[in-house]
């Protein structure tokens, strides 16, 4: 649709049991946690900014102006997308032509955008969710990048750098490329991941704008930031331990994580980073002095919830995203030194892995997670990502094992989704 056409939003209430992920289409967007979130299809507007310092803040200004041009219905329209990790990469969000949104009040709305002179909105064209394919593959072809030995060597080099410099923490990622020997269905994988970890943010978004066509699909436990009116919330995670089927063994693993000096140091680096960033944007910022436990299907994490009141100058959740990204949970601390270490020690292109994924509406409210536990899907190939936070006491073999655990849930889902 031409950029010159003025748009208006037509809204329609849907039933409380409506499944947001049922509206997901290939090339579209989905972002859901515990039944709340947004899904979208089509592109009424595409908003793109070039890479470089402050790109997310620049994106916030253009997105706000674009959303303000749409005449709202009963619910404000949204812009959605995933932003690449590297600030030198362009960033793009989309205002969907058709969106479905469930709010914190439990109300579900269909939002259709069209020219202002159209009197009636068309009925939303909602696809029917399919069942899992019967021919789920028994074997997966795997190619690790870097290889396990090279990853352990990078961890050892990072430990030496931390012990001999001002670098406090760096997060090293690795990938595994999966050849499924059949076409992969991003929608099926999305629904499978939600079934395994319903408390995570399940998401699907088109890949980076300057790369080959792909879909980023994942289920991440980490809230980067949520803005509702003046309220700002964030829940950074860092430090992990394996989960077990035996309840006693699982509880022992959780206790060991809470008592681990190495994991507490890794987590504290993230807490200090987020507190510093949010302290510049929020009044009445509060967070507990001790971390909490958060469990996913395979991993326990240490978590610290933050809550504050946005300063009057903060008009969009994207301004907070700009200040927070990349947190020490996915980059390291201090940020500049960690980025330099990544350029030397991490040979992969992260794409949108560990970047922000989420939505913002015309009021500036929105919710953004960090794109973790995810895969780039393209045809019959999937590239899975996982990372580990490296501090002075890190052991290369254990950090490698941590990435293997994080791969496991996605590999299991790929076998059937």
KATA-V323596 format. One record per pair of residues at least 6 apart in sequence whose ideal C-beta (glycine too) atoms are under 7 Angstrom apart, sorted by the first residue. I is the first residue (numbers start at 1). GAP is how many residues later the second one is. D is the distance in whole Angstrom. If there is no record, write none. Layout:
{{I	GAP	D} {I	GAP	D}}
This chain:
{{1	43	6} {5	110	5} {6	63	7} {6	109	7} {6	110	5} {7	37	6} {7	63	5} {7	106	5} {7	107	7} {7	108	7} {7	109	7} {8	62	7} {8	63	4} {8	106	7} {8	108	4} {9	61	6} {9	62	7} {9	63	5} {9	64	4} {9	68	5} {9	102	5} {9	104	6} {10	63	5} {10	102	5} {10	104	7} {10	111	3} {11	62	4} {11	63	4} {11	64	5} {11	98	5} {11	99	7} {11	100	5} {12	97	7} {12	98	5} {13	94	7} {13	96	6} {14	94	4} {14	95	7} {14	96	6} {15	93	7} {16	90	6} {16	92	6} {18	90	5} {19	110	7} {20	10	7} {20	12	5} {20	17	6} {20	19	5} {20	80	6} {20	82	6} {21	9	6} {21	11	6} {21	18	7} {21	169	6} {21	170	6} {21	173	7} {22	104	6} {22	105	7} {22	107	5} {23	16	5} {23	18	7} {23	77	5} {23	103	5} {24	6	4} {24	15	5} {24	163	5} {24	166	6} {24	180	6} {25	16	5} {25	102	6} {26	160	6} {27	179	6} {28	11	7} {28	12	6} {28	13	4} {29	10	6} {29	11	5} {29	51	4} {29	52	7} {29	65	7} {29	67	7} {29	175	7} {29	176	5} {30	9	4} {30	160	6} {30	173	6} {30	174	5} {31	6	5} {31	7	5} {31	49	7} {31	170	6} {31	172	5} {31	326	7} {31	327	6} {31	328	6} {32	162	7} {32	170	5} {33	167	7} {33	168	5} {34	164	7} {34	165	7} {35	67	6} {36	66	5} {36	68	6} {37	65	6} {38	40	6} {38	42	6} {38	61	6} {38	63	5} {38	321	5} {39	60	7} {39	61	5} {40	40	5} {40	56	3} {40	58	7} {40	59	4} {41	55	6} {41	56	7} {41	57	5} {42	54	6} {42	55	3} {42	56	6} {43	51	5} {43	53	7} {43	54	6} {44	51	5} {44	52	7} {44	53	5} {44	69	4} {45	21	5} {45	50	4} {46	46	6} {46	48	6} {47	12	7} {47	15	5} {47	16	5} {47	19	5} {47	32	6} {47	45	7} {47	46	5} {48	42	6} {48	44	4} {48	161	6} {49	6	5} {49	9	5} {49	10	5} {49	13	6} {49	41	7} {49	42	6} {50	40	5} {51	36	6} {51	37	4} {51	38	5} {51	39	5} {52	35	7} {52	36	7} {53	34	7} {54	268	7} {55	32	6} {55	36	5} {56	27	7} {56	35	6} {56	262	6} {56	265	5} {56	266	4} {56	269	7} {57	262	6} {57	265	4} {59	32	5} {59	34	7} {59	259	6} {60	256	5} {60	258	4} {60	259	5} {60	262	7} {63	16	5} {63	30	6} {63	255	7} {63	297	6} {64	252	6} {64	300	7} {66	29	6} {67	10	6} {67	12	6} {67	28	7} {67	295	4} {68	294	6} {70	7	5} {70	43	7} {70	292	7} {71	45	6} {72	290	6} {73	38	7} {74	35	7} {75	26	6} {75	34	5} {75	36	6} {76	285	4} {76	286	4} {76	287	6} {77	18	6} {77	34	6} {77	36	6} {77	284	7} {77	285	6} {78	21	6} {78	23	7} {78	281	5} {78	282	7} {78	283	5} {79	14	4} {79	15	7} {79	16	5} {79	280	7} {79	281	5} {80	13	6} {80	14	6} {80	16	6} {80	279	5} {81	11	6} {81	12	4} {81	13	6} {81	124	6} {82	123	4} {82	134	5} {82	270	4} {82	273	6} {82	275	4} {82	289	6} {83	8	5} {83	269	7} {83	272	5} {83	273	5} {84	7	7} {84	124	5} {84	267	6} {84	268	5} {84	271	5} {85	241	7} {85	265	4} {85	267	7} {85	268	6} {85	269	5} {85	270	4} {86	264	7} {89	119	6} {89	121	7} {90	119	6} {90	120	6} {92	117	5} {97	16	5} {98	14	6} {98	26	6} {99	12	4} {100	8	7} {100	10	5} {101	8	5} {101	10	6} {102	6	5} {110	14	4} {112	9	4} {112	10	6} {112	12	6} {114	7	6} {129	62	7} {130	58	7} {132	56	6} {132	284	5} {132	285	6} {135	47	7} {136	279	5} {136	280	5} {137	43	6} {137	44	6} {137	45	6} {137	278	7} {140	38	5} {140	40	7} {140	271	7} {140	274	7} {140	275	7} {141	37	7} {141	38	4} {142	34	5} {142	36	6} {143	33	7} {143	34	4} {144	30	7} {144	32	5} {145	29	7} {145	30	5} {145	32	7} {145	203	6} {146	28	6} {146	201	6} {148	252	6} {151	23	5} {151	249	6} {152	244	4} {152	245	7} {152	248	5} {154	18	6} {154	191	5} {155	17	6} {155	235	6} {155	239	6} {155	241	4} {155	244	5} {156	240	5} {157	188	6} {158	12	5} {158	14	6} {158	183	6} {158	187	6} {158	232	4} {159	231	6} {159	233	6} {159	235	5} {161	6	5} {161	180	6} {162	6	7} {162	228	7} {162	229	6} {162	230	5} {163	229	5} {165	172	7} {166	168	7} {166	171	6} {167	165	7} {167	170	5} {167	171	7} {167	174	6} {168	101	5} {168	165	5} {168	166	7} {169	97	6} {169	100	4} {169	159	6} {169	163	5} {169	164	5} {169	169	7} {169	220	6} {169	221	7} {169	222	5} {170	162	4} {170	168	5} {170	171	5} {170	172	7} {170	220	5} {171	159	5} {171	160	6} {171	161	5} {171	216	5} {171	217	7} {171	218	5} {171	219	7} {172	173	6} {172	174	6} {172	215	6} {172	216	6} {172	218	6} {173	173	6} {173	175	6} {173	177	6} {173	180	7} {173	181	7} {173	212	6} {173	213	7} {173	214	4} {174	174	7} {174	212	6} {174	229	6} {175	173	5} {175	208	5} {175	209	6} {175	210	5} {176	208	5} {176	231	6} {177	204	7} {177	206	5} {178	203	7} {178	204	4} {178	206	7} {178	236	6} {179	201	6} {179	202	6} {180	200	5} {180	202	7} {180	234	7} {181	199	6} {182	198	6} {183	196	6} {183	197	5} {184	193	5} {184	196	6} {184	198	6} {185	232	7} {186	18	6} {186	29	4} {186	31	5} {186	191	5} {188	229	4} {189	28	5} {189	188	7} {189	224	6} {189	225	7} {189	228	4} {190	12	6} {190	14	5} {190	27	5} {192	221	4} {192	224	6} {192	225	3} {193	9	6} {193	25	7} {193	26	4} {193	220	5} {194	8	4} {194	25	7} {196	101	5} {196	213	6} {196	217	6} {197	22	5} {197	99	5} {197	100	5} {200	19	4} {200	20	6} {200	21	5} {200	96	6} {201	18	7} {201	19	5} {201	168	4} {202	17	5} {203	15	6} {203	154	5} {203	166	7} {204	11	6} {204	12	7} {204	13	5} {205	11	5} {205	152	6} {206	9	6} {207	6	7} {207	7	4} {207	8	6} {207	9	6} {207	144	6} {207	145	6} {207	169	6} {208	143	5} {208	144	6} {211	140	6} {212	166	6} {213	165	7} {214	162	5} {214	163	6} {214	164	4} {215	162	5} {216	136	5} {216	155	6} {216	158	6} {216	160	6} {217	157	6} {217	158	6} {217	160	6} {218	153	6} {218	154	7} {218	155	5} {218	156	3} {218	157	7} {219	154	6} {220	149	5} {220	150	6} {220	151	6} {220	152	4} {220	153	5} {220	154	7} {221	16	6} {221	73	6} {221	75	5} {221	80	6} {222	13	7} {222	14	7} {222	15	5} {222	107	7} {222	147	6} {222	148	5} {222	150	6} {223	10	7} {223	11	6} {223	12	4} {223	146	6} {224	10	6} {224	97	6} {224	100	6} {224	132	6} {224	144	5} {224	145	6} {224	146	5} {225	7	7} {225	9	5} {225	92	6} {225	95	5} {225	96	6} {225	99	6} {225	143	5} {226	7	5} {226	141	5} {227	83	7} {227	90	4} {227	93	7} {227	137	7} {227	138	5} {227	139	6} {228	137	6} {229	136	7} {230	79	5} {230	80	5} {231	76	7} {231	78	7} {232	46	7} {232	50	5} {232	76	5} {232	78	5} {232	88	6} {233	73	7} {233	74	5} {234	40	6} {234	44	7} {234	72	4} {235	68	6} {235	70	5} {236	34	5} {236	35	7} {236	38	5} {236	68	6} {236	91	6} {236	93	5} {237	57	6} {237	64	4} {237	65	7} {237	66	5} {237	92	6} {238	28	5} {238	29	4} {238	32	4} {238	64	6} {238	91	5} {238	151	5} {239	18	6} {239	21	7} {239	24	3} {239	25	7} {239	27	5} {239	28	4} {239	62	7} {239	63	4} {240	59	5} {240	60	6} {240	61	5} {240	162	6} {241	12	5} {241	13	7} {241	15	6} {241	16	4} {241	59	5} {242	11	6} {242	56	7} {242	57	7} {242	163	6} {243	7	6} {243	10	7} {243	52	6} {243	55	5} {243	56	6} {243	57	6} {244	6	4} {244	9	6} {253	47	6} {254	39	5} {254	46	5} {257	6	6} {257	43	5} {257	45	6} {258	35	7} {262	129	6} {262	131	4} {262	132	7} {263	39	6} {265	126	5} {266	123	5} {266	125	5} {267	24	5} {267	35	4} {269	59	5} {269	64	5} {270	57	6} {270	58	4} {270	59	5} {271	33	5} {272	61	7} {273	54	6} {273	55	4} {273	60	5} {274	32	6} {274	50	7} {274	53	6} {275	12	7} {277	46	5} {277	47	5} {278	7	6} {278	28	6} {278	30	6} {279	6	6} {280	43	7} {281	29	7} {281	30	6} {281	33	5} {281	39	6} {281	42	6} {282	26	3} {282	27	6} {282	28	6} {282	29	7} {283	25	7} {283	26	5} {283	28	6} {284	24	6} {284	25	5} {285	21	7} {285	23	4} {286	21	6} {286	22	7} {287	17	5} {287	18	6} {287	19	5} {288	16	6} {291	11	4} {291	12	6} {291	13	5} {292	11	5} {292	12	7} {293	7	6} {293	9	7} {294	7	5} {294	9	4} {297	112	5} {298	107	5} {298	110	6} {298	111	5} {299	106	6} {299	107	7} {314	6	7} {315	49	5} {316	44	6} {316	48	4} {317	43	5} {317	47	6} {317	48	6} {317	49	4} {317	51	7} {318	42	6} {321	35	5} {321	47	5} {325	31	6} {326	9	7} {326	28	7} {329	41	7} {330	24	4} {330	40	6} {330	57	7} {331	7	5} {331	8	6} {331	11	7} {332	6	3} {332	9	7} {351	25	6} {352	19	6} {353	18	6} {353	21	6} {353	32	4} {354	16	6} {354	17	6} {354	18	7} {354	33	7} {355	16	5} {356	12	5} {356	14	7} {357	11	7} {357	12	6} {357	14	4} {358	8	6} {358	9	5} {358	10	3} {358	11	6} {359	7	5} {359	8	6} {360	6	4} {373	33	6} {373	36	7} {373	37	6} {374	11	6} {375	7	4} {375	8	6} {375	9	5} {375	35	6} {376	6	7} {376	7	4} {382	32	6} {384	23	6} {384	26	5} {386	17	4} {386	20	4} {386	21	5} {387	16	7} {388	11	4} {388	14	5} {388	15	6} {390	9	6}}
